[in-house]
Amino acid sequence: MRARKMPRRREKVVRFFDCLLQRRFSEAERLLEEVRRRRWGGEEFKAGYLKALEGMLLSSRSGDERDFLNRAPFTPRDLKRYGREFRRITKMGVKPPFDQGYLTAWMDFISYRLGSQRSSKR
């Protein structure tokens, strides 16, 4: 059985998350530019998604302890709770595409963190 190939944009986003957590900011920036140049989704959705990634990069780079990314505990239990909360927010009424993109980027990050923690335990 052949493994499913991950879409290139998704692959770039996963590599962006890797670089972000490994504090390889120059490479993360380069990957963010590659994601920005790709055509995908609606423009507003894409703008929201990219704004979330830019914020993650800026927050991680700054190390500001007031930012969610730098202060939140990222245990599996907390990650599941954050994921539930982001899903709850997205289901509350109609969200503009920008907001949907922004929240989707955060849900992708949460899923990535959960997956990377599971694979590191193997």
Secondary structure, DSSP 8 states (H G I E B T S, - for coil): -------HHHHHHHHHHHHHHTT-HHHHHHHHHHHHHS--S-HHHHHHHHHHHHHHHHHHHH--TTSHHHHS---HHHHHHHHHHHHHHHHSS---HHHHHHHHHHHHHHHHHHHHHHHHT-
